[in-house]
Amino acid sequence: MIARGWITAVLPRHAIAALLALLAAAHAAPAAAAPSAPATRTVTDDRGRVLTVRAPPLRIVSLAPGATEMLFAAGAGAEVVATVEYSDVPPEARRVPRIGDAVAIDLERVVRIHPDVVVAWPSGGNPAQREKIARLGIPVYAQDTPRLADLAGSLRRLGVLGGTEAEAARAARAIEARLAALEHTYGGAARAGRPPGVLLEIWNRPIYTVGGPQLMSDALTLCGVRNVFADLTAPGPAVDIEAVIARDPDIIVAAGPPGESAAWLADWQRFATLSAVRNHRLIAFEDQALSRLGPSVLDATEALCRAIARVEGPRTAR
């Protein structure tokens, strides 16, 4: 404390009163607290990477239609502030602003949106743009479901990200129950003998199919059939006619864009020695949800199982 005698000797009377009042106020009032930093926490994405993000609710940008669907299913749809084209499941996702497509996004718009985290599909899209986003200090969360069995776990992790754990857990349990029901109804475990081989054609010129480590290959297994190219490790390998003839699929499924699959199947009529052609086991399947990395793939899988059961006849009737 400053000595009162020193004050009266140096300052005039009116200044003394003002100074004493100021000192008293400073002594009585606590110092103003410094602004606190936003609360943060750590989360783990589908690739096992640990990220630091703000506490929810978040501002999320989704860079893949499947990721958008998964975020809504996990209960975090209200936190999605921007996404890409074809993010139309569920219907509420159609109202979310678009910033580009799965290949190219408007990076300047992303910056202006000020997202807390960007959710991206690490196996597709534009890796260079994801790297630029990360260099800007925006966390990039990898959402990846290469197998049907991965859907439930991915939902639970997104629930942790968005702070919607309870809703995400309910959705995950529903998916697990649905997978179990499909396996019970159509799965290969209930069929005696070697399951029929299927060519799943996802493009025709050149011919593209699916390899073993792929969600659509899992769908075939769930339907009680086998992917004749399951030994290939690429998710979407190109194959030639000779390879298809050598593996002689029992069923050919043309999973093309709407309106194109029938023409793809017509091309196969030139190869009358193929078992699928000889036995008229050709399926046009155009439900695009089969290739979507979200819960709606289970609806498409069930529809595919029914279509396969129809061409197989009594063998798969249960």
Secondary structure, DSSP 8 states (H G I E B T S, - for coil): ---HHHHHHHS-HHHHHHHHHHHHHHHHS----------EEEEE-TTS-EEEEESSS--EEE-SHHHHHHHHHTT-GGGEEEB-TT--SSGGGGGS-B-B-SS-B-HHHHHHH--SEEEE-TTSS-HHHHHHHHHTT--EEE----STTHHHHHHHHHHHHHT-HHHHHHHHHHHHHHHHHHHHHH-GGGS-S---EEEEESEETTEE---SSSHHHHHHHHTT-EETTTT--SSS-EE-HHHHHHH--SEEEE--STTTHHHHHHHHTT-TTSHHHHTT-EEE---GGGG-SSTTHHHHHHHHHHHHHHHHGGGG--
